[in-house]
Amino acid sequence: MLNGRIRAASLQSALAAFLRRWYALSMSTLAEIEAALPSLSPEELAQVESTLRRLQREHGFETRFDGQPWPTTPREVTALLAELDSLPPLLNPEEAERLDAWRAEEKRRQKALSAAANEDASRLFE
């Protein structure tokens, strides 16, 4: 409990420091914001990222994992698909075969576990 309070207090003080820096700098342009980012602590950067993501969601702007916006036109979709198709495969043929064999075996194992669990559960209500 105490450790949680200390962490919460640390986060609050980090957020307060971040807000003081943010308002003290009176940033009005993207260049000023970018220039200030390297001086922020990791905690402050995480707060900035969290705030940006929240604002993006509130404005209906969703990005992919790489930070780019999702394609909206047929041309953009076609370009993205072409880019993805040009990527090398994630697995070589041997790895793919091993994965398929493992998946088939795991499916059989899970079915057996499920059947056994169902039998155990049905005995509870006898």
NUTITOR-440361 format. One record per residue (C-alpha): x, y, z. Coordinates in steps of 0.001 Angstrom, whole numbers, plus 500000, padded with zeros to 6 digits. Example, Ala and Ser with C-alpha at 12.3 -4.5 7.8 and 13.67 -1.06 7.14 Angstrom:
<vexvos>
512300495500507800
513670498940507140
</vexvos>
This chain:
<vexvos>
500000500000500000
502760502422500944
504713501594497788
501606502388495724
501216505737497502
504850506578496855
504441505729493156
501257507788492951
502998510715494649
505953510376492288
503650510383489273
501782513391490604
504987515317491201
506281514367487754
503021515521486186
503149518763488159
506727519372487015
505745518633483452
502829521070483596
505042523783485112
507570523346482306
504832523173479711
503177526417480780
506458528175481554
507672527641478020
504482529156476556
504770527001473484
502762528075470528
504389526322467583
505274522770466763
508952523701466530
508933525002470107
507229521840471332
509711519621469498
512616521619470910
511342521138474480
510764517379474240
514419516296474709
514540518054478083
511610516054479481
512061513039481728
510851509599480612
507812509969482869
506987513343481379
507400511992477845
505026509148478690
502487511701479928
502885513735476729
502352510599474641
499295509632476674
497846513103476276
498478513109472529
496800509716472108
493802510874474145
493462514038472072
493759512058468849
490968509729469987
488808512675471041
489280514255467611
488551510987465840
492066510654464461
493366507124464780
496841506090463745
498471502804462955
501224501356465159
503831503163463056
502155506509463751
500812506961460226
497101507588459645
494983504758458318
494395504907454558
491117506525453602
491047506447449808
491178503443447471
494531504692446167
495995504829449703
494659501340450476
496173499961447267
499518501599448071
499506500183451606
498650496683450364
501438496878447784
503863497945450520
502779495068452761
503003492567449897
506594493649449238
507709492776452796
509679489565453277
507837486628454867
507916486461458651
508849482771458659
510971480687456338
509314477507454955
510807475239457650
509594477545460447
506149477745458857
505893473934458729
506976473661462384
504409476287463355
501624474486461466
502561471162463119
502662472785466544
499268474463465977
497658471160464941
499086469364467973
498090472196470297
494539472131468910
494308468391469677
495727468963473162
493276471784473900
490329469661472705
491408466833475031
491722469278477941
488325470748477140
486698467326477059
488268466393480389
487197469695481933
483632469182480716
483539465712482275
484844467111485578
482292469909485500
479410467562484711
480333465428487773
479863468473489985
476159468520489228
475447464771489626
</vexvos>
